[in-house]
């Protein structure tokens, strides 16, 4: 399989991985936000997704930080209704 070379496809992949993380780890995410340790609570899942993302996109696109942005957009922003000291 060839590496993803377009910005649009790299963003789409990052968002798909983040969406899967959110879908399959809902309870851990909510608890992590409530306890203010979200990135510790789902560290292994985030890193597994990062490894997948890195294996599929060109090094240039990997360095553009699309994966981390997708994590914030899909996982953090979508849980703004969860009571937390964060907000």
C-alpha positions as CSV (number, residue, x, y, z in Angstrom):
1,X,0.0,0.0,0.0
2,X,1.4,3.4,-0.9
3,X,1.7,6.3,1.5
4,X,-0.9,9.0,1.6
5,X,0.5,12.1,-0.1
6,X,-2.3,14.6,-0.1
7,X,-3.2,16.9,2.8
8,X,-6.9,16.2,2.4
9,X,-6.5,12.4,2.6
10,X,-4.1,12.8,5.6
11,X,-6.7,14.9,7.5
12,X,-9.4,12.4,6.6
13,X,-7.4,9.5,7.9
14,X,-6.5,11.4,11.1
15,X,-10.2,12.2,11.7
16,X,-11.3,8.6,11.0
17,X,-8.8,7.3,13.6
18,X,-9.8,9.9,16.1
19,X,-13.5,9.1,15.5
20,X,-12.8,5.4,16.1
21,X,-11.0,6.2,19.3
22,X,-13.9,8.3,20.5
23,X,-16.5,5.7,19.5
24,X,-14.8,2.7,21.2
25,X,-13.5,4.5,24.3
26,X,-16.4,6.7,25.3
27,X,-16.4,5.7,29.0
28,X,-12.6,6.1,29.3
29,X,-12.8,9.5,27.6
30,X,-15.6,10.8,29.8
31,X,-13.9,9.6,33.0
32,X,-10.6,11.1,31.8
33,X,-12.2,14.5,31.2
34,X,-13.9,14.4,34.6
35,X,-10.7,13.4,36.4
36,X,-8.6,15.8,34.3
37,X,-6.3,13.0,33.1
38,X,-7.8,12.4,29.6
39,X,-4.5,11.9,27.8
40,X,-3.2,9.6,30.5
41,X,-6.4,7.6,30.5
42,X,-6.3,6.9,26.8
43,X,-2.6,7.1,26.2
44,X,-2.2,3.6,24.8
45,X,-5.2,4.0,22.4
46,X,-3.8,7.4,21.2
47,X,-0.4,5.9,20.6
48,X,-1.8,2.9,18.7
49,X,-3.7,5.3,16.5
50,X,-0.6,7.5,16.0
51,X,1.4,4.4,14.9
52,X,-1.3,3.5,12.4
53,X,-1.5,7.1,11.1
54,X,2.3,7.4,10.8
55,X,2.5,4.1,8.9
56,X,0.0,5.4,6.3
57,X,1.1,9.0,5.6
58,X,4.2,10.4,4.1
59,X,6.8,11.8,6.6
60,X,6.1,15.3,5.4
61,X,2.4,15.1,6.1
62,X,3.0,13.3,9.4
63,X,5.0,16.3,10.6
64,X,2.1,18.6,9.9
65,X,0.4,17.5,13.1
66,X,-3.0,16.6,11.6
67,X,-3.4,13.6,14.0
68,X,-3.1,15.7,17.2
69,X,-5.5,18.3,15.8
70,X,-8.0,15.6,15.0
71,X,-7.8,14.3,18.5
72,X,-8.6,17.7,19.9
73,X,-11.4,18.4,17.4
74,X,-13.1,15.0,17.6
75,X,-12.4,13.8,21.2
76,X,-12.0,16.9,23.3
77,X,-14.3,19.5,21.6
78,X,-17.1,17.0,21.2
79,X,-17.2,16.3,25.0
80,X,-17.6,19.9,26.0
81,X,-20.8,19.0,27.8
82,X,-19.0,16.7,30.3
83,X,-18.5,18.4,33.6
84,X,-14.8,19.1,34.2
85,X,-12.4,21.4,35.9
86,X,-10.9,21.9,32.4
87,X,-13.7,24.2,31.4
